[in-house]
Amino acid sequence: MLISRKLPLAAAVLTVVSIGVASSASLLIASGTVRQEAQAKLNAVADGRRNELEVHLRGVLHDLRTQASSKNTLSALNSFIAAWNVSGDAAQEEMQRRYITENPNGVGEKDLLDNAGNGDAYDAVHNLFHPSLRERQHEFGYSDIFLIDLDGNLVYSVSKQADYATNLLTGEWKDTGLGTVYSKAAGAEAPGDFAFADFAAYAPAQGEPASFVAAPVMDNGNKIGVIAFELPVDLIRNVLENVTGLGETGETVLLNRDGVFISDAMHTDENEALTQKLDIPGLAALGYDGVLNAEIQGYRDMTADLSIAKADFMDSGWSVAAIIDRAEVMQGVTSMRNAVLAAALVLLLGALAFSTWFSRTLSRPIGALVGEMKRLADGDTAIELDGQDRHDEIGDMVRSVAVFRDAAVEKQQLESEAEANRSMSEKERAEREALKAEEQRRMKEAVDALGGGLSRLADGDLAVSLDEPFMESLDGLRVNFNASVSNLNDTLRRIREKSGSIDNNSAEVRSAADELSRRTEQQAAALEETSSTLEEITATIKETAGSANEAADIANSTKDHSDRSAGVVAKAADAMKGIESASVEIASIINVIDDIAFQTNLLALNAGVEAARAGEAGQGFAVVAQEVRELAQRSAAAAKEIRGLITRSGSEVKNGVELVGAVAMALSEITQNVTDINDRIGGIARATKEQLAGVEGINAAVGQIDQVTQKNAAMVEETTAVAHNLAGDVSELSGMIGAFTLSGVSKSAFVPAEATARTTPPAESPARKLAKSVSNAFGFKGNAALAQGADADWDEF
């Protein structure tokens, strides 16, 4: 393919590749950044709505706790229960007739009726408490507020739906969420034990989703009933309807633990509550402190990004999900992609136009140059080369072709000159060959002489000398050879003289190092044994000191226990005295109770007399008076028995006080004895500590000496090894030098000198002096380092 076509194609390919790579990279980076920012915003929205929902739900629980413990609720529940019981067995049908069937208000407005107008106790109670409970329902947005007695009767409801006045233990709504929370709350043990039922379709509320929370109502610690709230799904949606920051397709919904919608979606016409489900991997394992990121397909016909935050409420498993269409998130990236593609197309067209023009500026002069080169190849040296003044590669090519052209012209001239001078060249060549043969002969003589000298030098003969002169150009080589041999001969002669002296000295060093190594090893062994013995003594004293300290601690602990026991006994004595005085006071109170029982009995007798006078009208009162009389008699009998028991308890307490006093005296004597023992053991422990400190100091000093000696022994061993190696090297060097024949020196075998034995008497080792002193101080005689004659080999140096 011609260059005029290759260049535009290459430019187009490079442009497409570069734009494609840069655009892909920028789009990928932008896409990742946009998705990260969108996901972070989703996380923030989900977490924020979760926090808002938790605050709202905590407010519901707080209100439930407040209402369950309020006096108004307690009074209302007691009043409704009493009025319900008065209404008899037909209470359910009667109340539903009054407040539902014959209620003049329509469905959803039954709560507007305060009093059914029958004038009985229930209507009076309803008229008294219903307005305030209705106001609270509207204030907090509950669908209903229920009051239920312990028999399961729903004695009051604000909204008066179909569940009103039914029984949640046996009625048709016992298996609903309301029945479930009632059963849990009725079985709770504490006022704060809440019951919860998740959202489900609730038939009395026209099938709308409803959730329930309930708590027990206590009266002086006794459970009297249950209060429950019905939470509508609209209450949840009001919290989640804020979609700020989620664009046009974003929304927040509440999911249950299975991923089913609890709240209705905002961007659809259908109601998705309890009907729409999202399959979200990892939802069940999501914790309260995390946010789950996920992707779903098909919901609202879109590919959506989700951020899910789990709500912490009554183990409900609820999660707040923030959803947005990915197409909306990537809308900016899509616009950027379209802009990049348009810009890339414009750049591609511009690159093609520029590369086409540029290729023509290159191809035209190259084509003309090719034609001129073809003419030159055919032998035409009269070509004209245009473009030699250019400063680019084409100019270099033209100038190179000009060189070829000039060379062709010069070649033609040289061929003509060579033909004229060919006859003169034969005579000159013969003369040059004769001179060359003579030079080769003289060079061979010089090489042979130099080879002989080198051969003798290789045999170790340094007395060789080349006295016959070489040819002038090689005679400097002969002179340099003779000078080198002479210098080597002098050097080796001096080395031979010095090697003898070194050999004698190394033999003495080797002998001294061997002796020093042996004595240092003995000293190290002795110090090691001494250090081991001192460590055993130190360990024994340390064990004794530890035992003394333990004994002192035990004595102190025993003293503390005895002191505390004495205090406990004193407190027990005081308590016995308090019990004795309390028994006296209880006895006086029993007397008062006995008097009250007596007076009650008299009053009951009088009441019976008056009831008898009243005839039939007083028969019921007479029965009550008889019961009161019997109760007064039983109270008097019980007071008499209690008086007897308290009298016996007083005598037993008195004996207990005397016994506790005796125990206190015995403990006081034990405490004094333990104090004396503790003082003596403390003195033993202090003395042992002082001994241990002294022995540890000696042990540390000997240990340091032992470490230094061990290091010295290692250094001596290294010195000995070096001395032996040096002696061996010197002997080997002397033997090698003896193999040479030196001028001016007779060739005799070199015999190394042997080191003479020293006769200096040995000095006593300082370390052994210290070991003897320590052993004598402790009376230790078993140290092998102090054996007889062990210091005889010590040399001082």
C-alpha positions in Angstrom: 0.0 0.0 0.0 1.3 3.5 -0.9 2.4 5.8 1.8 -0.2 8.3 0.6 -2.8 5.8 1.7 -1.0 4.4 4.7 -0.6 7.7 6.5 -4.3 8.7 6.5 -5.3 5.2 7.5 -2.7 5.1 10.3 -3.8 8.6 11.5 -7.5 7.5 11.5 -6.7 4.3 13.4 -4.5 6.2 16.0 -7.2 8.8 16.4 -10.0 6.3 16.9 -7.8 4.2 19.3 -6.7 7.2 21.3 -10.1 8.8 21.5 -11.7 5.4 22.3 -9.2 4.6 25.1 -9.4 8.1 26.6 -13.2 8.2 26.2 -13.7 4.8 27.7 -11.4 5.5 30.6 -13.1 8.9 31.3 -16.5 7.3 31.0 -15.6 4.5 33.3 -14.1 6.9 35.8 -17.1 9.2 35.5 -19.5 6.3 35.8 -17.8 4.9 38.8 -17.7 8.3 40.5 -21.3 9.0 39.7 -22.4 5.6 41.0 -20.3 6.0 44.2 -21.8 9.5 44.8 -25.3 8.2 44.1 -24.8 5.2 46.4 -23.4 7.4 49.1 -26.5 9.7 48.8 -28.8 6.6 48.9 -27.0 5.3 52.0 -27.4 8.7 53.7 -31.2 8.9 52.7 -31.8 5.3 54.0 -29.9 5.9 57.2 -31.7 9.2 57.7 -35.2 7.8 57.1 -34.3 4.8 59.3 -33.3 7.2 62.1 -36.5 9.3 61.7 -38.6 6.1 61.8 -36.9 4.8 64.9 -37.4 8.2 66.6 -41.1 8.0 65.7 -41.5 4.4 66.9 -39.6 5.1 70.1 -42.2 7.9 70.6 -45.0 5.3 70.2 -43.4 3.0 72.8 -42.8 5.9 75.1 -46.5 7.0 74.7 -47.5 3.3 75.3 -45.4 3.1 78.5 -46.8 6.5 79.7 -50.4 5.5 79.0 -50.0 2.0 80.6 -48.7 3.6 83.8 -50.9 6.8 83.9 -53.6 7.2 86.6 -56.1 8.2 83.9 -55.6 4.9 82.1 -55.7 2.9 85.4 -58.9 4.7 86.4 -60.5 4.3 82.9 -59.7 0.6 82.7 -61.0 -0.1 86.2 -64.2 1.8 85.5 -64.8 0.1 82.1 -64.2 -3.3 83.7 -66.7 -2.6 86.5 -69.3 -1.2 84.1 -68.8 -4.2 81.8 -69.3 -6.7 84.6 -72.5 -4.9 85.7 -73.8 -5.1 82.1 -74.0 -8.9 82.5 -73.6 -11.8 80.0 -75.1 -9.8 77.1 -72.5 -7.1 77.3 -71.0 -7.8 73.9 -74.2 -7.6 71.9 -75.5 -4.6 73.9 -72.3 -2.5 73.4 -72.0 -3.3 69.7 -75.7 -2.4 69.3 -75.3 1.0 71.1 -72.0 2.1 69.7 -71.9 0.4 66.3 -75.3 -0.7 65.0 -77.4 2.2 66.4 -74.5 4.7 66.2 -75.9 7.6 64.0 -72.4 8.4 62.6 -71.1 6.6 59.5 -68.2 4.2 59.0 -65.0 5.7 60.1 -66.8 8.3 62.3 -68.2 6.0 65.0 -65.8 7.6 67.5 -67.8 10.9 67.4 -70.4 9.4 69.7 -69.6 10.1 73.4 -72.8 8.8 75.1 -75.3 6.2 73.8 -78.0 7.7 76.1 -79.0 4.6 78.0 -78.1 6.2 81.3 -76.4 3.1 82.8 -72.9 2.8 84.3 -71.1 2.0 81.1 -72.5 5.0 79.2 -71.4 7.2 82.2 -67.9 5.8 82.1 -67.7 6.1 78.3 -68.9 9.7 78.4 -66.2 10.5 81.0 -63.1 8.9 79.4 -63.9 8.7 75.7 -63.2 12.4 74.7 -59.6 12.4 76.2 -58.8 9.0 74.6 -60.1 10.1 71.2 -58.1 13.3 71.4 -54.9 11.2 72.1 -55.7 8.9 69.2 -56.0 11.8 66.8 -52.9 13.6 68.2 -50.6 10.6 67.7 -52.3 9.2 64.5 -53.2 5.8 65.9 -56.0 3.9 64.1 -57.4 2.8 67.4 -56.7 2.5 71.2 -58.0 -0.6 73.0 -58.6 -1.4 76.7 -58.9 -5.1 77.5 -59.5 -6.9 80.8 -57.8 -10.1 81.9 -60.7 -12.2 80.7 -60.0 -11.1 77.1 -63.0 -8.8 76.9 -62.3 -5.7 74.7 -64.1 -3.4 77.0 -63.3 -0.1 75.2 -62.2 1.0 71.7 -61.9 4.5 70.3 -62.8 3.8 66.7 -65.6 1.2 67.4 -64.7 -1.2 64.7 -66.0 -4.8 64.3 -63.5 -6.0 67.0 -65.1 -3.8 69.7 -66.7 -5.5 72.6 -65.5 -9.0 71.5 -63.4 -11.5 73.4 -59.8 -11.9 72.2 -59.4 -15.3 73.9 -62.4 -17.0 72.4 -63.8 -14.6 69.7 -63.3 -14.5 65.9 -60.3 -12.1 66.2 -58.2 -14.1 68.7 -55.8 -15.2 65.9 -55.2 -11.7 64.5 -52.4 -9.4 65.4 -54.5 -7.8 68.1 -55.2 -11.1 69.7 -51.5 -12.0 69.6 -50.3 -8.8 71.3 -53.1 -9.2 73.9 -52.0 -12.7 74.8 -48.3 -11.7 75.1 -49.0 -8.5 77.2 -51.5 -10.4 79.4 -48.7 -12.9 80.2 -46.0 -10.3 80.8 -44.5 -9.9 84.2 -43.4 -6.3 84.2 -45.1 -3.0 83.1 -42.4 -2.3 80.5 -42.8 -5.7 78.7 -44.2 -4.6 75.4 -45.9 -7.0 72.9 -45.7 -6.4 69.1 -47.4 -7.8 66.0 -46.1 -7.0 62.5 -48.2 -5.4 59.8 -50.9 -7.7 58.3 -54.2 -7.3 56.6 -56.8 -6.6 59.4 -60.4 -7.5 58.6 -62.0 -5.1 61.2 -60.1 -2.3 59.5 -61.6 -3.1 56.0 -58.6 -5.3 55.2 -56.1 -2.5 55.5 -52.6 -3.4 56.9 -52.3 -2.8 60.6 -49.7 -3.4 63.3 -50.3 -3.6 67.0 -48.3 -2.8 70.2 -49.6 -3.6 73.7 -48.5 -3.4 77.3 -49.9 -4.6 80.7 -51.7 -2.2 83.0 -50.7 -2.5 86.7 -52.5 -1.4 89.8 -50.2 -1.4 92.9 -48.2 -4.2 91.3 -51.3 -6.2 90.3 -52.1 -6.7 86.6 -55.6 -5.6 85.8 -55.7 -5.6 82.0 -54.0 -4.5 78.8 -53.8 -1.3 76.7 -53.1 -1.7 73.0 -52.5 0.7 70.0 -53.3 0.0 66.4 -50.6 1.5 64.1 -51.8 2.2 60.6 -49.5 1.9 57.6 -50.1 5.6 56.7 -48.3 6.5 59.9 -45.2 4.8 58.5 -45.6 6.4 55.1 -45.8 9.9 56.5 -42.3 9.4 57.8 -40.9 7.9 54.6 -42.6 10.3 52.1 -39.6 12.7 52.2 -37.7 11.9 49.0 -35.4 14.9 49.0 -32.2 14.0 47.1 -33.7 11.0 45.3 -34.6 12.7 42.0 -37.7 11.9 40.0 -37.7 8.1 40.3 -36.4 7.8 43.9 -38.5 6.7 46.9 -38.2 5.2 50.3 -40.2 2.2 51.5 -40.5 0.0 54.6 -39.8 -3.7 54.1 -40.4 -6.5 56.5 -37.9 -9.3 57.3 -38.9 -11.1 54.1 -38.5 -8.1 51.8 -42.3 -7.5 51.4 -43.4 -3.9 51.2 -45.1 -2.6 54.4 -45.6 1.0 53.1 -47.1 1.8 49.7 -44.8 2.9 46.8 -45.0 6.6 45.8 -44.6 6.3 42.0 -47.2 3.7 41.2 -51.0 3.7 41.0 -51.4 0.3 42.7 -51.1 -0.2 46.5 -47.9 -2.4 47.0 -48.4 -2.7 50.8 -48.1 -6.4 51.7 -48.2 -7.4 47.9 -44.9 -6.3 46.4 -41.8 -8.3 47.4 -38.1 -7.7 46.6 -35.6 -10.6 46.5 -32.6 -9.0 48.2 -29.6 -11.3 49.0 -28.1 -10.6 52.5 -31.2 -8.9 53.9 -31.7 -11.5 56.6 -28.1 -11.1 57.9 -28.2 -7.2 57.9 -27.3 -5.7 61.3 -28.7 -2.6 62.9 -25.4 -0.7 62.5 -24.9 -1.4 58.8 -26.3 -0.3 55.4 -26.8 -3.0 52.6 -26.2 -2.0 49.0 -28.0 -4.0 46.4 -29.3 -4.0 42.8 -32.8 -5.2 41.6 -34.2 -5.9 38.2 -37.8 -5.6 37.1 -39.3 -3.4 39.9 -41.3 -0.7 38.1 -39.7 -1.9 34.9 -36.3 -0.6 35.8 -32.9 -1.5 37.0 -32.6 0.1 40.4 -30.0 0.7 43.0 -31.0 0.2 46.6 -29.6 1.2 50.0 -31.2 -0.7 52.9 -30.9 0.2 56.6 -32.4 -2.1 59.3 -34.6 -0.4 61.9 -34.2 -1.3 65.6 -37.8 -1.8 66.8 -39.2 -4.6 68.9 -37.4 -7.3 66.9 -39.6 -6.5 63.9 -37.0 -7.1 61.3 -38.1 -3.9 59.4 -35.8 -2.3 56.9 -35.9 1.1 55.3 -35.0 0.9 51.6 -34.0 3.9 49.4 -34.6 3.1 45.7 -33.6 5.0 42.6 -33.6 4.2 38.9 -30.0 3.6 37.7 -30.9 5.3 34.3 -31.6 8.5 36.2 -28.3 8.1 38.1 -26.4 7.6 34.9 -28.2 10.3 32.9 -25.2 12.7 33.2 -22.8 9.9 32.1 -25.1 9.2 29.1 -25.1 12.8 28.1 -21.3 12.9 28.5 -21.0 9.8 26.3 -23.0 11.4 23.5 -20.9 14.5 23.7 -17.7 12.5 23.6 -18.9 10.5 20.6 -19.8 13.7 18.7 -16.4 15.3 19.5 -14.7 12.1 18.5 -16.4 12.1 15.1 -15.3 15.7 14.5 -11.7 14.9 15.5 -11.7 11.8 13.3 -12.8 13.8 10.2 -10.2 16.5 11.0 -7.5 13.9 11.5 -8.3 12.3 8.1 -8.2 15.6 6.3 -4.9 16.7 7.9 -3.2 13.3 7.4 -4.3 13.2 3.7 -2.7 16.6 3.1 0.4 15.7 5.1 0.8 12.4 3.3 0.8 14.2 -0.1 3.5 16.6 1.1 5.7 13.5 1.8 4.7 11.2 -1.1 5.4 13.7 -4.0 9.1 14.4 -3.2 9.7 10.7 -2.3 8.2 9.7 -5.7 10.4 12.1 -7.6 13.5 10.8 -5.6 12.6 7.2 -6.5 12.6 8.1 -10.2 16.0 9.8 -10.0 17.4 6.7 -8.2 16.2 4.4 -10.9 18.0 6.6 -13.5 21.2 6.5 -11.4 20.9 2.7 -11.1 20.8 2.6 -14.9 24.1 4.5 -15.1 22.9 8.0 -15.7 25.0 10.3 -13.5 23.5 13.5 -15.1 20.5 13.4 -12.8 19.4 16.6 -11.0 18.5 16.1 -7.3 16.0 18.7 -6.0 15.5 19.2 -2.3 19.1 19.0 -1.0 18.5 22.1 1.0 15.6 20.5 3.0 16.2 19.9 6.7 14.0 16.9 7.2 14.5 13.1 6.4 13.6 13.7 2.7 16.5 16.1 2.5 18.8 13.5 4.1 17.6 11.0 1.5 18.3 13.4 -1.4 21.8 14.2 0.0 22.5 10.5 0.4 21.5 9.8 -3.3 23.8 12.7 -4.2 26.7 11.0 -2.5 25.9 7.8 -4.5 25.9 9.9 -7.7 29.2 11.6 -6.8 30.7 8.2 -6.0 29.7 6.8 -9.3 31.3 9.7 -11.1 34.5 9.3 -9.0 34.5 5.5 -9.7 34.6 6.2 -13.4 37.6 8.5 -13.0 39.5 6.1 -10.8 39.0 3.2 -13.3 40.6 5.3 -16.0 43.6 6.2 -13.8 44.0 2.6 -12.6 44.4 1.4 -16.2 47.2 3.9 -16.8 49.2 3.0 -13.7 48.8 -0.8 -13.9 52.3 -1.3 -15.6 54.2 0.6 -12.8 52.6 -1.4 -10.0 54.2 -4.8 -10.8 57.8 -3.6 -10.1 56.9 -1.9 -6.9 55.1 -5.0 -5.6 58.3 -7.2 -6.1 60.4 -4.8 -4.1 57.9 -4.7 -1.3 57.8 -8.5 -1.1 61.6 -8.7 -0.6 61.6 -6.2 2.2 58.7 -8.0 3.9 60.6 -11.4 3.8 63.7 -9.9 5.5 61.5 -8.3 8.2 59.8 -11.6 8.9 63.1 -13.4 9.3 64.4 -10.9 11.9 61.1 -10.9 13.7 61.2 -14.8 13.9 64.7 -14.6 15.5 63.4 -12.2 18.1 60.4 -14.3 18.9 62.5 -17.5 19.3 64.9 -15.7 21.7 62.0 -14.3 23.7 60.3 -17.7 23.8 63.4 -19.3 25.1 63.8 -16.7 27.9 60.1 -17.1 28.9 60.5 -20.9 28.9 63.4 -20.7 31.4 61.4 -18.2 33.5 58.5 -20.6 33.6 60.8 -23.2 35.0 61.7 -20.9 37.9 65.1 -19.7 36.5 65.3 -16.0 37.3 69.0 -15.8 36.2 68.0 -15.8 32.5 69.1 -12.7 30.4 68.6 -11.9 26.7 71.9 -10.3 25.6 71.6 -10.6 21.8 70.0 -7.4 20.3 66.6 -7.7 18.4 65.6 -5.8 15.4 65.2 -2.1 16.1 61.4 -2.2 16.4 61.5 -5.1 18.9 64.7 -4.4 20.9 62.7 -2.4 23.5 60.8 -5.7 24.3 64.1 -7.4 25.1 65.3 -4.6 27.4 61.9 -4.6 29.2 62.1 -8.4 29.7 65.6 -8.3 31.2 64.5 -5.4 33.6 61.4 -7.3 34.7 63.3 -10.5 35.4 65.9 -8.5 37.4 63.2 -6.8 39.5 61.4 -10.1 40.1 64.7 -11.7 41.2 65.4 -8.9 43.7 61.8 -9.1 45.1 61.8 -12.8 45.6 65.3 -12.7 47.3 63.9 -10.1 49.8 60.8 -12.2 50.4 63.0 -15.3 51.1 64.9 -13.3 53.7 61.8 -12.0 55.4 59.9 -15.3 55.3 62.4 -16.9 57.5 62.0 -14.3 60.2 58.2 -14.5 59.9 58.3 -18.2 60.2 60.3 -18.1 63.5 57.9 -15.5 64.9 54.8 -17.3 63.9 56.1 -20.5 65.5 56.5 -18.6 68.8 53.0 -17.0 68.4 51.4 -20.4 67.7 53.0 -22.0 70.8 52.0 -19.2 73.0 48.4 -19.2 71.6 48.1 -22.9 72.2 49.2 -22.5 75.8 46.9 -19.5 76.3 43.9 -21.3 74.8 44.3 -24.3 77.1 44.6 -22.1 80.3 41.7 -19.9 79.3 39.5 -22.9 78.8 40.4 -24.2 82.3 39.6 -20.8 83.7 36.2 -20.6 81.9 35.2 -24.0 83.1 36.1 -23.1 86.7 34.1 -19.8 86.6 31.1 -21.6 85.0 31.0 -24.1 87.9 31.4 -21.3 90.5 28.5 -19.4 88.8 26.3 -22.5 88.8 26.9 -23.1 92.5 26.1 -19.5 93.4 22.9 -19.7 91.4 21.8 -22.7 93.4 22.6 -20.9 96.7 20.7 -17.9 95.4 17.7 -20.0 94.4 17.6 -21.7 97.8 17.7 -18.3 99.7 15.1 -16.9 97.3 12.8 -19.9 98.0 13.3 -19.4 101.7 12.5 -15.7 101.3 9.4 -16.5 99.3 8.2 -19.0 101.9 8.7 -16.4 104.6 6.8 -13.8 102.6 4.0 -16.3 102.0 3.8 -17.0 105.7 3.7 -13.3 106.5 0.9 -12.8 103.9 -1.0 -15.8 105.4 -0.6 -14.3 108.9 -1.7 -10.9 107.7 -4.7 -12.4 105.9 -5.6 -14.4 109.1 -5.4 -11.2 111.1 -7.6 -9.4 108.7 -10.1 -12.3 108.7 -10.1 -12.3 112.5 -10.6 -8.5 112.6 -13.5 -8.7 110.1 -15.0 -11.6 112.0 -14.8 -9.6 115.2 -16.6 -6.7 113.4 -19.2 -9.1 112.0 -19.8 -10.6 115.5 -20.2 -7.0 116.9 -22.7 -6.2 114.2 -24.5 -9.5 114.8 -24.7 -8.6 118.5 -26.1 -5.2 117.6 -28.6 -6.8 115.2 -29.7 -9.2 118.0 -30.3 -6.3 120.2 -32.3 -4.5 117.4 -34.3 -7.7 116.9 -35.0 -7.8 120.7 -36.2 -4.2 120.7 -38.2 -4.7 117.5 -39.9 -7.8 119.2 -41.0 -5.5 122.0 -42.5 -3.0 119.5 -44.2 -5.8 117.6 -45.7 -7.0 120.8 -47.2 -3.6 121.4 -48.6 -3.5 117.9 -50.2 -6.9 118.4 -51.9 -5.5 121.5 -53.3 -2.7 119.3 -54.5 -5.2 116.7 -56.1 -7.3 119.5 -58.0 -4.2 120.7 -59.1 -3.4 117.2 -60.4 -7.0 116.7 -62.3 -6.7 119.9 -63.9 -3.4 119.0 -64.7 -4.8 115.5 -66.4 -7.8 117.1 -68.5 -5.5 119.2 -69.5 -3.4 116.2 -70.4 -6.6 114.3 -72.6 -7.7 117.1 -74.4 -4.4 117.2 -74.8 -4.5 113.4 -76.3 -7.9 113.7 -78.8 -6.7 116.3 -79.8 -3.8 114.2 -80.2 -6.0 111.2 -82.4 -8.4 113.1 -84.6 -5.4 114.1 -84.9 -4.4 110.5 -86.4 -7.7 109.6 -86.2 -8.9 106.0 -84.8 -5.6 104.8 -81.7 -6.2 106.9 -81.0 -9.8 106.1 -78.2 -9.0 103.6 -76.6 -6.6 106.1 -76.9 -9.3 108.8 -74.9 -11.7 106.6 -72.2 -9.1 106.2 -72.1 -8.3 109.9 -71.7 -12.1 110.7 -68.8 -12.3 108.2 -67.1 -9.2 109.8 -67.5 -10.8 113.3 -65.9 -14.0 112.2 -63.1 -12.1 110.6 -62.5 -10.1 113.9 -62.5 -13.3 115.9 -59.9 -14.9 113.5 -57.8 -11.7 113.8 -57.8 -11.9 117.6 -56.8 -15.6 117.5 -54.0 -14.8 115.1 -52.8 -11.9 117.2 -52.7 -14.2 120.3 -50.6 -16.7 118.4 -48.2 -14.1 117.1 -47.8 -12.7 120.7 -46.7 -16.1 121.9 -44.3 -16.5 119.0 -42.7 -13.1 119.6 -42.3 -13.9 123.3 -40.4 -17.1 122.5 -38.3 -15.2 119.8 -37.3 -12.6 122.5 -35.9 -15.3 124.8 -34.0 -17.0 121.9 -32.6 -13.6 120.8 -31.4 -12.9 124.3 -29.5 -16.2 124.4 -28.1 -15.4 120.9 -26.7 -12.1 122.2 -24.9 -13.8 125.1 -23.4 -16.4 122.7 -22.3 -13.7 120.2 -20.5 -11.8 123.0 -18.6 -14.9 124.0 -17.6 -15.5 120.4 -16.4 -11.8 120.2 -14.1 -12.3 123.2 -12.6 -15.5 121.8 -12.0 -13.8 118.4 -10.2 -10.9 120.2 -7.8 -13.3 121.9 -7.2 -15.1 118.5 -6.5 -11.7 116.9 -3.8 -10.8 119.5 -2.1 -14.2 119.0 -2.1 -13.9 115.2 -0.6 -10.3 115.6 2.3 -11.7 117.6 2.9 -14.5 115.1 2.8 -12.0 112.2 5.4 -9.8 113.8 7.9 -12.7 114.2 7.3 -14.0 110.7 7.8 -10.4 109.4 11.2 -10.2 111.1 12.2 -13.6 109.5 11.1 -12.3 106.1 13.1 -9.1 106.4 16.3 -10.9 107.4 15.9 -13.4 104.5 15.4 -10.5 102.0 18.6 -8.9 103.2 20.5 -12.2 102.7 18.9 -12.7 99.3 20.0 -9.2 98.2 23.6 -9.8 99.2 23.8 -13.3 97.5 22.1 -11.9 94.4 24.8 -9.2 94.2 27.6 -11.7 94.4 25.9 -14.0 91.9 25.5 -11.1 89.4 29.2 -10.2 89.8 30.4 -13.8 89.3 28.0 -14.1 86.3 29.5 -11.1 84.7 33.1 -12.5 85.2 31.9 -15.8 83.8 30.5 -14.1 80.7 33.7 -12.0 80.2 35.9 -15.2 80.6 33.7 -17.1 78.1 34.2 -14.3 75.6 38.0 -14.2 76.2 38.1 -18.0 75.7 36.3 -17.7 72.4 38.7 -14.9 71.3 41.7 -17.0 72.4 40.5 -19.9 70.3 40.1 -17.6 67.3 43.6 -16.2 67.9 45.0 -19.7 68.1 43.4 -20.7 64.9 44.7 -17.6 63.2 48.2 -18.3 64.5 48.2 -21.9 63.2 46.9 -20.7 59.8 49.6 -18.0 59.7 52.3 -20.5 60.5 51.1 -22.9 57.8 50.9 -20.1 55.2 54.4 -18.9 56.0 55.8 -22.5 55.7 54.0 -22.9 52.4 55.3 -19.5 51.1 58.8 -20.4 52.1 58.6 -23.7 50.2 57.2 -21.9 47.2 60.1 -19.4 47.2 62.6 -22.1 47.6 61.6 -23.6 44.3 63.0 -20.5 42.4 66.6 -20.2 41.3 67.8 -16.7 42.2 70.9 -15.0 41.0 73.5 -14.4 43.8 71.8 -16.9 46.1 72.6 -20.6 46.4 69.6 -22.9 45.9 69.2 -24.6 49.3 66.1 -26.0 51.0 64.4 -23.4 53.3 63.9 -24.9 56.8 61.5 -23.0 59.1 62.7 -22.3 62.6 61.0 -23.9 65.6 59.7 -21.9 68.5 61.6 -22.4 71.8 59.7 -23.3 74.9 59.3 -20.6 77.5 60.4 -21.3 81.1 58.7 -18.3 82.8 57.0 -19.7 86.0 53.2 -19.4 85.8 51.3 -16.8 87.8 48.1 -17.5 89.8 44.8 -16.7 87.8 42.9 -13.6 89.2 39.6 -15.3 88.4 40.6 -18.3 90.5 41.6 -16.0 93.4 38.0 -14.6 93.3 36.4 -18.1 93.1 38.5 -19.2 96.1 37.4 -16.2 98.1 33.7 -16.8 97.3 34.0 -20.5 98.1 35.7 -19.9 101.4 33.1 -17.3 102.3 30.3 -19.9 101.8 32.3 -22.9 103.0 32.0 -24.6 99.6 34.7 -27.2 98.9 33.3 -29.1 95.9 34.4 -26.8 93.1 36.5 -28.6 90.6 38.0 -25.3 89.5 39.8 -25.1 92.9 41.4 -28.6 92.7 44.9 -28.9 93.7 47.3 -27.7 91.1 44.6 -26.1 89.0 46.5 -22.7 89.0 49.8 -24.2 88.0 49.1 -23.7 84.3 48.1 -20.0 84.5 50.4 -17.6 82.7 50.2 -13.9 83.0 50.7 -12.0 79.8 
